[in-house]
Amino acid sequence: MGGPDAHFRQLVRYAEVTGRDAWGTPLVGPVHVAPARIQPSRKLIRDASGAEFVASFVVYTAAPLTLRHRLWFPGDDASDFNQARRPAAVDEYVDGGGATRYRKVWL
């Protein structure tokens, strides 16, 4: 039996927002693909600013995602920034040696 990544049977695409252009349009880095598990969720969480937020999805993945990333689910057009989903919170789970095993990304 493997670790938690053995349950990551879906693919999620992600890219980091690197800044904004002169017109305020977000600039994103290269799009990467990572195995993940995408689950619907209706959980009340606190986002990075401390505001309460009802999460619609939780994504389990080993990809190095942060709040600066945007995610596209299967079927979404990764070339369209308007279809990107923004993480509200990211929880990291580590093993006994301190290495990150996986992340829970709340959307």
C-alpha positions, 0 to 999 in steps of 0.5 A, a space after each residue: 500500500 502506497 502513500 496518499 498519492 496512490 489515491 490521486 487519480 485525477 489531473 489538475 493543471 496549475 500555474 503561479 501568478 507572477 504579477 500583473 501587466 500595465 492594464 492589471 491583467 494577471 500574468 501567469 507562469 507556465 502551466 504544470 500538470 499534477 496528479 490530484 484528488 478533487 472532492 466537492 466540499 461544503 466546509 466553512 474555513 478561514 481564508 488567508 485574510 481571516 475571513 470566513 469562506 465556504 469552500 466548494 472544493 478541496 483538492 488533495 495533491 503533492 504539487 507545491 501549490 500556494 495561494 499564488 497559484 491558480 488551478 484548472 480542473 479537468 475539462 477547463 481551458 487552461 489558456 483562459 484565466 477566467 476559468 482558473 480557480 483561486 485557492 482560499 487556503 492551503 494546508 500542508 501535511 508532513 510526515 515524521 521526518 518533516 517532509 511534506 507528504 501532500 497538500 489540501 487546497 481549499 477552493 
